[in-house]
Amino acid sequence: MSRRSAWGLGMLLACAVVGCQPPPPPPPPALPTGYTITGTISLTSDCNRPTSPMPVTIKMNLSDARGSNKLPVLANVHLIGIPPAPLRGTYTITVSWSGSFPVAAGWTDFSIVGPNGDPACKPIGCPVAGRTCSNIAPWRRMVAAVAPPGKTAEDFSIMCACGS
């Protein structure tokens, strides 16, 4: 056996005896983060008095800052009240945001719909024939920033009014 072969065999045996270290394993995936949004939905009406309880669905997305990752979520809410007070209901939505996404930045694309998916005021009648009941209240903002540690509060007002 040549010196070169003996040296190679010796290194192979040394590596086997001492133990060659395999490369370190990849880091574990980032754990999901929980985000919660809560609030009150209030509905006042100049149309006919809506029935209580009035079921509505609030829909929105949790999104990263660029809007490239959006997670749609919804909650069913029963609005209740005794005339002449507005109908009110509370909602809470909790989302598990994937750790592989960029950090969640805001709640976007809000909508509140009635039981058939129509705008919340649509099923409410008007006392004057030929008029339609619709929401005339602009929401303060369409994006609610995610508040640390992942809990956000956002209230919504719906103002139903009869129009042509």
C-alpha positions as CSV (number, residue, x, y, z in Angstrom):
1,M,0.0,0.0,0.0
2,S,1.4,3.4,-0.9
3,R,1.8,6.2,1.5
4,R,-0.9,8.2,-0.2
5,S,-3.4,5.3,0.1
6,A,-2.5,4.7,3.7
7,W,-3.0,8.4,4.5
8,G,-6.4,8.4,2.8
9,L,-7.4,5.2,4.6
10,G,-6.2,6.6,7.9
11,M,-8.3,9.8,7.4
12,L,-11.3,7.7,6.5
13,L,-10.9,5.6,9.7
14,A,-10.3,8.7,11.8
15,C,-13.5,10.3,10.4
16,A,-15.5,7.1,11.1
17,V,-14.1,6.7,14.7
18,V,-14.2,10.4,15.7
19,G,-17.4,11.0,13.7
20,C,-17.9,13.6,11.0
21,Q,-20.5,16.1,11.8
22,P,-23.4,16.3,9.4
23,P,-24.6,19.8,8.5
24,P,-26.9,21.4,11.1
25,P,-30.6,20.9,10.5
26,P,-32.6,23.7,9.0
27,P,-34.2,26.1,11.5
28,P,-37.8,25.1,12.5
29,P,-40.6,27.0,10.7
30,A,-41.8,30.1,12.4
31,L,-44.8,29.5,14.7
32,P,-48.2,31.1,13.8
33,T,-49.2,34.3,15.6
34,G,-52.7,34.9,16.9
35,Y,-54.5,38.1,16.1
36,T,-57.8,39.2,17.5
37,I,-60.2,42.0,16.5
38,T,-63.3,42.9,18.5
39,G,-65.9,45.6,18.4
40,T,-69.5,46.7,18.3
41,I,-71.8,47.1,15.4
42,S,-74.5,49.7,15.8
43,L,-77.4,50.1,13.4
44,T,-79.7,53.2,13.5
45,S,-82.5,53.5,11.0
46,D,-84.7,56.3,9.5
47,C,-86.4,53.5,7.5
48,N,-89.0,51.2,9.0
49,R,-87.9,49.8,12.3
50,P,-85.7,46.7,11.7
51,T,-86.7,43.5,13.5
52,S,-84.7,42.5,16.5
53,P,-82.7,40.4,16.5
54,M,-81.3,41.2,13.1
55,P,-78.7,38.8,11.8
56,V,-75.7,40.3,10.0
57,T,-72.3,39.0,8.9
58,I,-69.1,41.1,9.2
59,K,-66.4,40.2,6.7
60,M,-62.8,41.4,6.5
61,N,-59.3,40.4,5.7
62,L,-56.1,40.2,7.8
63,S,-53.3,41.4,5.5
64,D,-49.6,42.1,5.5
65,A,-48.3,45.6,4.7
66,R,-48.1,45.0,1.0
67,G,-51.5,43.3,0.8
68,S,-49.9,40.3,-0.9
69,N,-51.1,37.9,1.8
70,K,-54.7,38.2,2.9
71,L,-56.6,35.9,5.1
72,P,-60.4,36.3,4.8
73,V,-62.4,36.0,8.0
74,L,-66.0,36.6,9.1
75,A,-68.3,36.5,12.1
76,N,-72.1,36.3,12.4
77,V,-73.6,38.9,14.8
78,H,-77.2,39.3,16.0
79,L,-78.1,43.0,16.4
80,I,-80.6,43.5,19.1
81,G,-82.3,46.5,20.6
82,I,-85.6,48.0,21.9
83,P,-87.0,51.0,20.0
84,P,-86.1,53.8,19.7
85,A,-82.5,52.7,20.6
86,P,-80.3,51.5,17.8
87,L,-79.7,47.8,17.3
88,R,-76.3,46.7,18.6
89,G,-74.2,43.6,18.6
90,T,-70.6,42.7,19.4
91,Y,-68.1,40.6,17.5
92,T,-64.8,38.9,18.1
93,I,-62.6,37.3,15.4
94,T,-59.4,35.5,16.2
95,V,-57.0,34.5,13.4
96,S,-53.9,32.3,13.4
97,W,-51.5,34.0,11.0
98,S,-48.9,31.8,9.4
99,G,-45.3,32.3,10.6
100,S,-44.1,31.9,7.0
101,F,-45.9,35.1,6.0
102,P,-44.6,38.6,6.5
103,V,-45.9,40.2,9.7
104,A,-49.6,41.0,9.7
105,A,-50.2,44.8,9.4
106,G,-53.9,45.5,9.2
107,W,-57.5,44.5,9.0
108,T,-58.9,45.5,5.6
109,D,-61.8,45.2,3.2
110,F,-64.6,45.5,5.8
111,S,-68.2,44.7,4.8
112,I,-71.4,44.1,6.8
113,V,-74.1,42.2,5.0
114,G,-77.6,41.0,5.9
115,P,-78.7,37.3,6.0
116,N,-79.0,37.0,2.2
117,G,-75.6,38.6,1.5
118,D,-77.2,41.9,0.6
119,P,-76.2,45.2,2.3
120,A,-77.4,45.3,5.9
121,C,-80.1,48.0,5.2
122,K,-81.5,46.4,2.1
123,P,-84.1,44.1,3.8
124,I,-85.5,47.1,5.8
125,G,-88.5,48.7,4.2
126,C,-89.3,52.4,3.7
127,P,-92.5,54.1,4.8
128,V,-92.7,55.9,1.5
129,A,-93.3,53.7,-1.6
130,G,-90.6,53.8,-4.3
131,R,-87.8,54.5,-1.9
132,T,-84.9,52.2,-0.9
133,C,-83.3,51.8,2.5
134,S,-79.5,52.0,2.3
135,N,-76.5,52.7,4.5
136,I,-75.4,56.4,4.4
137,A,-72.7,56.2,7.2
138,P,-69.1,56.3,5.9
139,W,-66.8,54.2,8.0
140,R,-64.0,56.1,9.7
141,R,-61.3,54.0,8.0
142,M,-61.0,51.0,5.8
143,V,-57.9,49.7,7.5
144,A,-57.5,49.1,11.2
145,A,-53.9,48.7,12.1
146,V,-52.9,45.6,14.0
147,A,-52.3,46.6,17.6
148,P,-49.6,44.8,19.6
149,P,-49.8,42.2,21.0
150,G,-52.3,41.3,18.2
151,K,-55.5,42.7,19.7
152,T,-57.4,45.4,17.8
153,A,-60.7,47.2,18.5
154,E,-62.9,48.5,15.7
155,D,-66.5,49.7,16.0
156,F,-68.9,50.1,13.0
157,S,-72.0,52.3,12.7
158,I,-74.6,51.6,10.1
159,M,-77.1,54.4,9.4
160,C,-80.0,53.2,7.3
161,A,-82.0,55.9,5.5
162,C,-84.6,55.9,2.8
163,G,-83.6,57.4,-0.6
164,S,-84.5,57.2,-4.2
